[in-house]
């Protein structure tokens, strides 16, 4: 029963109210409380998760219909990344050559 009470006390008030809708958990036996908790879990898993899954699927479908295809987005992203990497390599080369020149002039001055 201690496990049940610890679990119950860790729940938010709205979740406690849902769980208590079939009788207050603290007043139940440990076995009855565990059954009630399991029933609530099954309700959420089967009912709400199914509903959320349908909503997420609808949102994804709407999003896919309103946006370019995944392949087009991927190609665009790859092109952008390739351009960025190329420009970075050019800047690195310029900076490396500048550092070499500064080192050479510093060494000559010393």
Secondary structure, 3 states (H helix, E strand, C coil): CHHHHHHHHCCCHHHHHHHHCCCCHHHCCHHHHHHHHHHHHHHHHHHHHHHHHHHHHHHHHHHHHHCCCHHHHHHHHHHHHHHHHHHHHHHHHHHHHHHHHHHHHHHHHC
